[in-house]
């Protein structure tokens, strides 16, 4: 039975590689005299299976080099009423923290919480997206106990569900230092 399964897997692999060779050898690989390797085939399959990035995510790309533009990028996302993904908010909050480190501010917390408030006011945050955003704020902008308390206080009473409170408690623990529960290091 095991030999039959192994033979079947070898046959499937051979059939897949034969069809890839017939239609999948790239011009670059052919110029080098070879065919695409298994790792290249797997990575190209993974790329096609990945979701398309949202325009908000694309706009956040500029924050890599210019984190101080987080409010401006958020304003553009908000004005265009773009779909918000958790990664969009994560990159915005990371930029808030990076910009604050450059000017030694509050860790970007005030800007991050303002973005959260505006997104809530505009009705852009589902419960799961709000939880993901809170985790990102804790991850990037929380510096100490008082900043966590500020994040906690920013949550509306209606949004203080058991799930949300459990999620932010875990995030606070996860992104805290080992000895005192709080750390400014990442």
Secondary structure, 3 states (H helix, E strand, C coil): CHHHHHHHHHHHHHHHHHHHHHHHCCHHHHHCCCCCCHHHHHHHHHHHHCCCCCHHHHHHHHHHCCHHHHHHHHHHHHHCCCCCCHHHHHHHHHHHHHHHHHHCCCCCHHHHHHHHHHHHHCCCCCHHHHHHHHHHHHHHHCCCHHHHHHHHHCCCHHHCCHHHHHHHHHHHHHCCCCCCCCCCCC
